Amino acid sequence: MRYVHVIQQIELKLFYTINRNYNKKMANRYFSFITHLGGAMFMIIAVFLILIMSNGSLQLTAKASAISLTISHIIVQLVKRFFPRKRPYVVLNEIYVTNKPLKDPSFPSGHSTAIFSVFIPFVLYSPTLLFSTLLLFLAFSVAISRIVLGLHYPSDVLVGILLGSLTGYITYALVKQIFL
């Protein structure tokens, strides 16, 4: 039981460090903008556009991303239902929080899950350093934005990253094995 308390204290310290240190005018603008890349609507539209505008193995990768996004979204909704963790801005005092806080449970981060579930198949499809670095930079920016904006704890984001990455990897591997 003592270990759980220690881990919670470490997480709170990390949350406050990220939430307060990035609370600067330019950083807030960046994170307020970039966070929307992980939203369901943006991810669905982006994947759909790639699906209809591509062919061959790129289109298969887009299909893997679409499947991964769907599966990971279902998992996130189930986990949120069974583990309804309150968001940081509801529980904690003296934090920065965005103008439009969400009402659903905090755990896990849906935005982090979504962007990693979509981007990981594309990173695996084209693992060139520049392309992969750009996609991963954007994905981690979305994940960090969720803490900066006061909407998620670090563990919410970490589980979202792991869930999205795992779903993306497995889906890409299965689509590649079945169709290539």
C-alpha positions as MATLAB code, in Angstrom:
seq = 'MRYVHVIQQIELKLFYTINRNYNKKMANRYFSFITHLGGAMFMIIAVFLILIMSNGSLQLTAKASAISLTISHIIVQLVKRFFPRKRPYVVLNEIYVTNKPLKDPSFPSGHSTAIFSVFIPFVLYSPTLLFSTLLLFLAFSVAISRIVLGLHYPSDVLVGILLGSLTGYITYALVKQIFL';
ca = [
       0.000    0.000    0.000;
       2.895    2.328    0.756;
       4.226    1.848   -2.793;
       0.933    2.984   -4.283;
       1.101    6.175   -2.213;
       4.711    6.808   -3.306;
       3.799    6.276   -6.975;
       0.817    8.637   -6.619;
       3.052   11.305   -5.092;
       5.591   10.947   -7.912;
       2.806   11.226  -10.481;
       1.368   14.358   -8.836;
       4.797   15.974   -8.722;
       5.319   15.168  -12.416;
       1.849   16.481  -13.251;
       2.442   19.778  -11.438;
       5.890   20.161  -13.006;
       4.576   19.721  -16.547;
       1.338   21.638  -15.992;
       3.008   24.663  -14.394;
       6.285   24.830  -16.325;
       4.645   24.868  -19.729;
       2.102   27.467  -18.667;
       3.607   30.164  -20.878;
       1.832   32.197  -23.544;
       3.500   30.651  -26.614;
       3.522   27.140  -25.177;
      -0.177   27.401  -24.332;
      -0.953   28.430  -27.896;
       1.065   25.543  -29.284;
      -0.395   22.919  -26.945;
      -3.945   24.287  -27.309;
      -3.594   23.907  -31.082;
      -1.690   20.614  -31.238;
      -3.998   18.813  -28.813;
      -6.738   18.770  -31.476;
      -4.604   16.520  -33.707;
      -5.420   13.703  -31.289;
      -9.150   14.342  -31.317;
     -11.441   11.702  -32.778;
     -12.860   13.936  -35.501;
      -9.442   15.037  -36.799;
      -8.062   11.492  -36.725;
     -11.097   10.042  -38.536;
     -10.977   12.700  -41.259;
      -7.197   12.369  -41.705;
      -7.307    8.582  -42.034;
     -10.326    8.741  -44.349;
      -8.562   11.234  -46.647;
      -5.457    9.057  -46.831;
      -7.654    6.035  -47.542;
      -9.393    7.634  -50.510;
      -6.324    9.436  -51.889;
      -3.846    6.558  -51.783;
      -3.397    3.088  -53.178;
      -1.226    0.020  -52.722;
       0.682   -0.470  -49.506;
       0.071    3.107  -48.334;
      -3.672    2.493  -48.560;
      -3.255   -0.766  -46.615;
      -1.388    1.184  -43.953;
      -4.263    3.673  -43.811;
      -6.668    0.735  -43.405;
      -4.531   -0.579  -40.557;
      -4.659    2.873  -38.961;
      -8.441    3.048  -39.341;
      -8.872   -0.392  -37.781;
      -6.415    0.466  -35.030;
      -8.234    3.725  -34.270;
     -11.574    1.912  -34.089;
     -10.325   -0.877  -31.833;
      -8.394    1.446  -29.532;
     -11.373    3.814  -29.243;
     -13.618    0.954  -28.146;
     -11.041   -0.152  -25.567;
     -10.667    3.421  -24.242;
     -14.419    3.776  -23.821;
     -14.658    0.461  -21.965;
     -11.751    1.294  -19.653;
     -13.195    4.759  -18.923;
     -16.491    3.111  -17.990;
     -14.912    0.581  -15.598;
     -12.228    2.902  -14.140;
     -13.903    6.334  -13.927;
     -10.957    8.408  -12.721;
     -11.767   12.079  -12.198;
      -9.809   14.555  -14.287;
      -7.022   16.556  -12.605;
      -8.813   19.906  -12.861;
     -11.717   18.429  -10.857;
      -9.516   17.081   -8.055;
      -6.442   19.317   -7.872;
      -6.119   22.960   -6.888;
      -3.989   25.662   -8.445;
      -3.427   24.099  -11.847;
      -3.688   25.490  -15.329;
      -6.711   24.140  -17.187;
      -7.966   24.872  -20.682;
     -11.158   26.846  -21.313;
     -13.105   23.797  -22.462;
     -12.539   21.024  -19.949;
     -13.973   17.609  -20.706;
     -16.548   15.870  -18.545;
     -15.801   12.181  -19.223;
     -13.369   10.163  -17.067;
      -9.658   10.817  -17.339;
      -8.189    7.323  -17.637;
      -6.833    6.579  -20.213;
      -6.184    9.561  -22.482;
      -8.266    9.107  -25.627;
      -6.294   11.745  -27.554;
      -2.968   10.039  -26.773;
      -4.401    6.655  -27.665;
      -5.910    7.913  -30.923;
      -2.851    9.658  -32.298;
      -0.503    6.778  -31.479;
      -2.931    4.185  -32.847;
      -3.024    6.069  -36.151;
       0.619    7.179  -36.399;
       2.382    3.931  -35.408;
       1.291    2.057  -38.564;
       2.677    4.925  -40.682;
       5.941    4.929  -38.712;
       6.224    1.184  -39.369;
       5.277    1.645  -43.035;
       7.946    4.282  -43.660;
      10.528    4.178  -40.888;
      12.744    6.880  -42.433;
      14.309    9.013  -39.736;
      12.767   12.334  -40.793;
       9.229   11.000  -41.327;
       9.193    8.888  -38.160;
      10.705   11.684  -36.084;
       8.070   14.145  -37.310;
       5.156   11.785  -36.607;
       6.482   10.818  -33.185;
       7.190   14.461  -32.290;
       3.591   15.366  -33.146;
       2.221   12.351  -31.267;
       4.251   13.089  -28.120;
       3.275   16.774  -28.370;
      -0.393   15.779  -28.311;
       0.238   13.482  -25.341;
       2.107   16.168  -23.355;
      -0.570   18.730  -24.251;
      -3.130   16.699  -22.330;
      -1.129   17.229  -19.114;
      -0.226   20.839  -19.893;
      -3.900   21.670  -20.425;
      -4.844   20.073  -17.084;
      -6.974   17.330  -18.628;
      -4.955   14.194  -17.795;
      -2.507   12.766  -15.330;
       0.810   11.407  -16.657;
      -0.356    7.802  -16.157;
      -3.490    8.498  -18.263;
      -1.235    9.678  -21.069;
       1.286    6.865  -20.644;
      -1.415    4.197  -20.814;
      -2.893    5.953  -23.859;
       0.508    5.944  -25.576;
       1.029    2.257  -24.798;
      -2.497    1.255  -25.808;
      -2.374    3.231  -29.063;
       1.113    2.003  -29.930;
       0.283   -1.632  -29.201;
      -2.982   -1.474  -31.147;
      -1.238    0.259  -34.049;
       1.611   -2.250  -34.109;
      -0.593   -5.342  -33.919;
      -3.061   -4.047  -36.494;
      -0.284   -3.066  -38.910;
       1.396   -6.458  -38.515;
      -1.873   -8.326  -39.097;
      -2.882   -6.243  -42.132;
       0.600   -6.626  -43.612;
       0.577  -10.398  -43.009;
      -2.894  -10.902  -44.449;
      -2.695   -8.604  -47.486;
       0.967   -8.541  -48.478;
];
